[in-house]
Each structure stands twice: as C-alpha cells, then as structure tokens.
C-alpha cells in the first residue's frame, strides 16, 4: 500500500513536470567584474549584460552582449589599441532538481556552451618591418585594421536567489578560438569578449540579475 502511494506520488510529480508551462520567465543580469578591473587599472576593459530564458526548469537559452577593449604596450615595444562589440549565443542545462511541489527552480547549477563572435577595429604601433637589400628595417604604425573573431566556450555556473527574484552568481568558462589569423596576417593582441588572443583562454564573471 505504501509502495503504491509513493509510486502514485512520483507519477504525479513527473506528470506535473511534463505538463507544466514551457516558458517560465527570463532573467537579466550584468557582470560586476569590470568594476574591480577598472579600479585596479587593468590594460583591458569589458562591460557585459545577458538575458537567459527559463524553459521547463531544464533548458536555459541565453544571449550575451558586451563592449570590450584594450590598450597595451607589449614587451617587444609594439603597441595595441582596439575595441568593439561582441555577442554570445548558447544554452545551459540545469543539474539541480526542482524541489517536490515547486513550480520553478530557484537556485541553479548550470553547465553549457556558447558561440561567441566579435568584429572590431584596432591599431598597431611601432611595428618593425624588414627592409629590402638597400634599406634597413622600418618602424611604422598600422591604423584602422579590422578583425573578425569567433570562438567556442564551455563552462559551468551557479545562480543563488538572494531575495525574491534577485540572483547573484558566477560563470567560469574555457574558450577556444575557431577562427585564427592566416599566415602573414596581423594578429590583434586582444579580442573583445574573448580576451588575449591565444588559442585558448579562460573567463570569469560575477553577476547580479533579476528574474521576470
């Protein structure tokens, strides 16, 4: 008898989950890390916001957008200055189960992926170019260069509800460039939304948001 009651309760909970509303709201949030890096006087800057949708307490599609840039003189003496907009599209999957009887999951443990891209302009200063047989090396500036970067991000994140509909949390992600400069092309030191333009990079965000 007890087994039958428990089985019926499990079936009801499963049915409620399957027949619940497909769309369960959305959360908008902003990254707080730039406040710290700006105060610390970093060579790079970045401002980012995101919107994430709640679908059946399992899938959380997201759109992220921001503006980033950098101004840096490298050890080689070459200077870099560039900035631009960037965007990310992707989705997360919630690993935290909904409490029995609850319609939505308040705290979230998410894993997911993003496709990021940015088209931006930049300048390079004090480039040393090899000369020909008669002339020595030449130092010059290259202005108004353009670059399009695309990358894949894989990561995990946590969101905790501080008070009704107000969330804080963090993201940590690994980033891998999908489009790389061809041989002979100038390579930007920094890509907005990606970071320093190595083949692999890591990102961290500390966010505050509101769920509607």
SETI-696838 format. One line per 4 residues: number of its first residue (from 0); for each residue x, y, z of C-alpha. Coordinates in nm, 4 decimals, decimal comma, always signed. Each point is the difference from the previous one (the first is absolute). Example, Ala and Ser with C-alpha at 12.3 -4.5 7.8 and 13.67 -1.06 7.14 Angstrom:
<pts>
0) +1,2300 -0,4500 +0,7800 ~ +0,1370 +0,3440 -0,0660
</pts>
This chain:
<pts>
0) +0,0000 +0,0000 +0,0000 ~ +0,2809 +0,2410 +0,0931 ~ +0,1824 -0,0934 -0,3183 ~ -0,3116 +0,0762 -0,2062
4) -0,0403 +0,3413 +0,1622 ~ +0,3670 +0,0874 -0,0613 ~ -0,0218 -0,1167 -0,3603 ~ -0,3133 +0,2061 -0,0576
8) +0,1690 +0,3080 +0,1484 ~ +0,3049 -0,0481 -0,2246 ~ -0,2195 -0,0387 -0,3065 ~ -0,1945 +0,3140 +0,0896
12) +0,3219 +0,1967 +0,0490 ~ +0,1323 -0,1207 -0,3351 ~ -0,3291 +0,0869 -0,1704 ~ -0,0030 +0,3474 +0,1544
16) +0,3531 +0,0594 -0,1274 ~ -0,0847 -0,1115 -0,3524 ~ -0,3244 +0,1938 -0,0208 ~ +0,1268 +0,3161 +0,1699
20) +0,0447 +0,3245 -0,1936 ~ +0,2697 -0,0147 -0,2652 ~ +0,1099 +0,3620 +0,0536 ~ +0,0592 +0,0922 +0,3633
24) +0,1451 +0,3494 -0,0212 ~ +0,3377 +0,1551 -0,0640 ~ +0,2867 +0,1541 +0,1934 ~ +0,2033 +0,3076 -0,0919
28) +0,3390 +0,0526 +0,1595 ~ +0,3177 +0,2062 -0,0110 ~ +0,3635 -0,0877 +0,0644 ~ +0,1603 +0,1639 +0,3061
32) +0,3606 -0,0992 -0,0761 ~ +0,0684 +0,3128 -0,2149 ~ -0,0556 +0,2184 +0,3078 ~ +0,2979 -0,1699 +0,1655
36) +0,2268 -0,0052 -0,3053 ~ -0,0701 +0,3662 -0,0779 ~ +0,0935 +0,1036 +0,3532 ~ +0,3126 -0,2189 -0,0187
40) +0,1120 +0,1782 -0,3183 ~ +0,0034 -0,3013 -0,2329 ~ +0,1245 +0,0230 -0,3601 ~ -0,3352 -0,1420 -0,1114
44) -0,3600 +0,0983 +0,0650 ~ -0,3266 -0,1816 -0,0516 ~ -0,3693 +0,0730 +0,0615 ~ -0,2495 -0,2803 -0,0373
48) -0,3696 -0,0790 +0,0468 ~ -0,2063 -0,3101 -0,0707 ~ -0,3516 -0,1337 -0,0263 ~ -0,0784 -0,3630 +0,0793
52) -0,3323 -0,1799 -0,0496 ~ -0,1535 -0,2677 +0,2234 ~ -0,1445 -0,2962 -0,1930 ~ -0,1549 -0,2850 +0,2014
56) +0,2585 +0,0391 +0,2829 ~ +0,2553 -0,1789 -0,2147 ~ +0,1108 +0,2049 -0,2994 ~ +0,1235 +0,3579 +0,0307
60) +0,0744 +0,1588 -0,3399 ~ +0,2019 +0,3201 +0,0303 ~ +0,1043 +0,3045 -0,1970 ~ +0,2979 +0,2022 +0,1261
64) +0,1357 +0,3267 -0,1348 ~ +0,2689 +0,2420 +0,1017 ~ +0,2630 +0,2537 -0,0912 ~ +0,3688 -0,0620 +0,0619
68) +0,3350 +0,1451 -0,0843 ~ +0,3654 +0,0302 +0,0923 ~ +0,2977 +0,2327 -0,0219 ~ +0,3324 -0,1702 +0,0568
72) +0,3696 +0,0424 -0,0760 ~ +0,1577 -0,3444 -0,0300 ~ +0,3507 -0,0966 +0,1098 ~ +0,1044 +0,0093 -0,3654
76) -0,0879 +0,3700 -0,0082 ~ -0,3001 -0,0528 -0,2278 ~ -0,3088 +0,1888 +0,1135 ~ -0,3585 -0,1225 -0,0347
80) -0,3234 +0,1972 +0,0257 ~ -0,3387 -0,1394 -0,0953 ~ -0,3594 -0,0393 +0,1078 ~ -0,3356 -0,1248 -0,1209
84) -0,3273 -0,1753 +0,0693 ~ -0,0321 -0,3738 +0,0517 ~ -0,2829 -0,2503 +0,0256 ~ -0,0553 -0,3534 +0,1272
88) -0,2803 -0,2476 -0,0638 ~ -0,0478 -0,3300 +0,1766 ~ -0,1855 -0,1972 +0,2604 ~ +0,0466 -0,1485 +0,3464
92) -0,1373 -0,3176 +0,1551 ~ -0,1053 -0,0013 +0,3637 ~ +0,1469 -0,2783 +0,2148 ~ -0,1969 +0,0963 +0,3101
96) -0,3340 -0,1760 +0,0423 ~ -0,3185 +0,1897 +0,0746 ~ -0,1256 -0,0444 +0,3567 ~ -0,3198 -0,2114 +0,0262
100) -0,3051 +0,2208 -0,0463 ~ +0,2008 +0,2999 -0,1222 ~ -0,0884 +0,1498 -0,3378 ~ +0,3448 +0,1432 -0,0676
104) +0,3574 -0,0588 +0,1085 ~ +0,1324 +0,2946 +0,1988 ~ +0,3693 -0,0876 +0,0325 ~ +0,1725 -0,1240 -0,3142
108) +0,3038 -0,2142 -0,0742 ~ +0,0589 +0,0342 -0,3730 ~ +0,2294 -0,1462 -0,2633 ~ -0,0056 +0,1146 -0,3592
112) +0,1619 +0,1442 -0,3094 ~ +0,0192 +0,3297 -0,1866 ~ +0,0971 +0,1047 -0,3504 ~ +0,1651 +0,3414 +0,0153
116) +0,0920 +0,2425 -0,2751 ~ +0,1304 +0,3535 -0,0362 ~ +0,0832 +0,2244 -0,2923 ~ +0,2136 +0,2968 +0,1055
120) +0,2660 +0,2485 -0,1017 ~ +0,3461 +0,0507 +0,1471 ~ +0,3315 +0,1795 -0,0428 ~ +0,3575 -0,1257 +0,0293
124) +0,2887 +0,2339 +0,0818 ~ +0,3783 -0,0259 -0,0344 ~ -0,0064 -0,2987 -0,2325 ~ +0,3446 -0,0877 -0,1291
128) -0,0181 -0,1106 -0,3624 ~ +0,2968 -0,1567 -0,1796 ~ +0,1574 +0,2155 -0,2692 ~ +0,1329 -0,0975 -0,3401
132) +0,3622 -0,0521 -0,0998 ~ +0,0744 +0,3740 -0,0099 ~ -0,2098 +0,1178 +0,2943 ~ -0,0014 -0,1086 +0,3608
136) -0,2984 -0,0886 +0,2121 ~ -0,2826 +0,2536 +0,0100 ~ -0,2155 +0,0890 +0,3012 ~ -0,3550 +0,1031 -0,0763
140) -0,3553 +0,0068 +0,1349 ~ -0,2931 -0,1963 -0,1420 ~ -0,3349 +0,1692 +0,0572 ~ -0,3598 -0,0992 -0,0628
144) +0,0617 -0,3734 -0,0218 ~ -0,3053 -0,2283 +0,0201 ~ -0,0425 -0,3463 +0,1423 ~ -0,2838 -0,2496 +0,0447
148) +0,0383 -0,2509 +0,2817 ~ -0,2119 -0,3052 +0,0779 ~ +0,0407 -0,2381 +0,2902 ~ -0,1648 -0,2794 +0,1993
152) -0,0515 +0,0164 +0,3765 ~ -0,0678 -0,2932 +0,2343 ~ -0,0675 +0,0590 +0,3654 ~ -0,1941 -0,0215 +0,3216
156) -0,1891 +0,2537 +0,2080 ~ -0,1978 +0,0449 +0,3196 ~ -0,2939 +0,2297 +0,0755 ~ -0,1304 +0,0541 +0,3534
160) -0,3203 +0,1894 +0,0805 ~ +0,0897 +0,2620 +0,2638 ~ -0,3547 +0,1231 +0,0397 ~ -0,3128 -0,0230 -0,2111
164) +0,1040 +0,0010 -0,3693 ~ +0,3464 +0,1503 +0,0716 ~ +0,2893 -0,2315 -0,0849 ~ +0,3778 +0,0044 +0,0305
168) +0,2429 -0,2511 -0,1430 ~ +0,3063 -0,0660 -0,2078 ~ +0,1117 -0,1549 -0,3283 ~ +0,3311 -0,1686 -0,0740
172) +0,0733 -0,1042 -0,3590 ~ +0,2721 -0,1304 -0,2239 ~ +0,0237 +0,1714 -0,3395 ~ +0,1381 -0,1350 -0,3266
176) +0,0526 +0,2045 -0,3160 ~ -0,1760 -0,1382 -0,3065 ~ +0,1265 +0,2615 -0,2473 ~ +0,3725 +0,0715 +0,0097
180) +0,2104 +0,2488 -0,1982 ~ +0,1503 -0,1374 -0,3192 ~ +0,3750 -0,0054 -0,0504 ~ +0,1243 +0,3522 -0,0620
184) -0,3083 +0,1725 +0,1436 ~ +0,0278 +0,2413 +0,2901 ~ -0,1275 -0,1491 +0,3212 ~ -0,1824 +0,2174 +0,2563
188) +0,1334 -0,0291 +0,3537 ~ -0,3526 +0,0090 +0,1461 ~ -0,3406 -0,1156 -0,1282 ~ -0,3088 +0,1556 +0,1651
192) -0,1964 -0,2631 +0,1901 ~ +0,2780 -0,2561 -0,0376 ~ +0,3024 +0,1568 +0,1615 ~ +0,3675 -0,0180 -0,0927
196) +0,0099 -0,1715 -0,3367 ~ +0,1695 -0,3280 +0,0863 ~ -0,1431 -0,3224 -0,1423 ~ -0,1580 -0,0666 +0,3415
200) -0,1261 +0,2380 +0,2653 ~ -0,2049 -0,0015 +0,3199 ~ -0,2729 +0,2334 +0,1171 ~ -0,1621 +0,0805 +0,3332
204) -0,3125 +0,2060 +0,0674 ~ -0,1629 +0,0976 +0,3268 ~ -0,3572 +0,1013 -0,0708 ~ -0,3090 +0,1505 +0,1547
208) -0,3391 -0,0385 -0,1647 ~ -0,3761 +0,0227 +0,0277 ~ -0,2514 -0,2630 -0,1117 ~ -0,3240 +0,1097 -0,1643
</pts>
